[in-house]
Amino acid sequence: MKATINNIQIDLSKPIDISIPLSNTDKNPIAWYIEKPEIEPVKFGDWVGKVSEGSSTNFNNIFFNPHGHGTHTECLGHITHEFYSINQCLKQFFFTAELISIEPTRINDDLVITKHQIENALKGKNPEAIVIRTLPNLQTKKSTNYSKTNPPYLAEEAAIFIREIGVQHLLIDLPSVDREEDEGKLLAHKAFWNVKDVNNLNADARLNCTITEMIFVEDEIQDGSYFLNLQIASFENDASPSKPILYKI
């Protein structure tokens, strides 16, 4: 089935899922020093919510952290004193997107995505969303425990550049756009959302913009222009697990 949105034709029968599923196995990716997710049946005395154990239904509890357990989308409420919900900030779900692949640059002991690299990769394009695939693009990204590994991250000037060219939604295959241990500075988060004071939000902060982390884009998906469907679960929280889908234009 094909559809035309804003004069852009896409084939809805060929979705490209760039999310990582959440599971209670050791293959689930982890960040921020937490344990793997828990998915287990509800128990009331001798009753177990599992068909294989005699129940009429499977009835599971799920315990997870959206920031540390897989693909998630967050709003500026992630870093502000005042509460903001991703469910209230993200009200549109289809966007033009540009997929770019970048090999982070080594700066001292860190691997960093620079403004120069992003500017070169975009080649003058100004999409509503940018999807960053880091190189090398190892399959282990889908199951890595990132805690205490100092993963690559986005330079502050790169985040400023992305904001200044009007990108509203930033998607990346890393656990964070910021350095794992940065003394709480969160420079890239603040730069992208234009948050100048986390305790007193400035009027020009970008309430409708989002950051999606821990995606995975397979090698066979070519860099270029796509249409993005960015879907979240309806959590009243700063972040939600999400399922970003790309469509070829």
Secondary structure by P-SEA (a helix, b strand, c coil): cccccccccccccbbbbcbbbbcccccbbbccccccbbbbbbbccccccccccccccbbbbbbbbccccccccccccccccbbbbccccccccbbbbbbbbbccccccccccccaaaaaaaaccccccbbbbbccccccccccccccccccbbbcaaaaaaaaaacccbbbbcccccccccccccaaaaaaaacccccccccccccccccccccccccccccbbbbbbbcccccccccccbbbbbbbcc
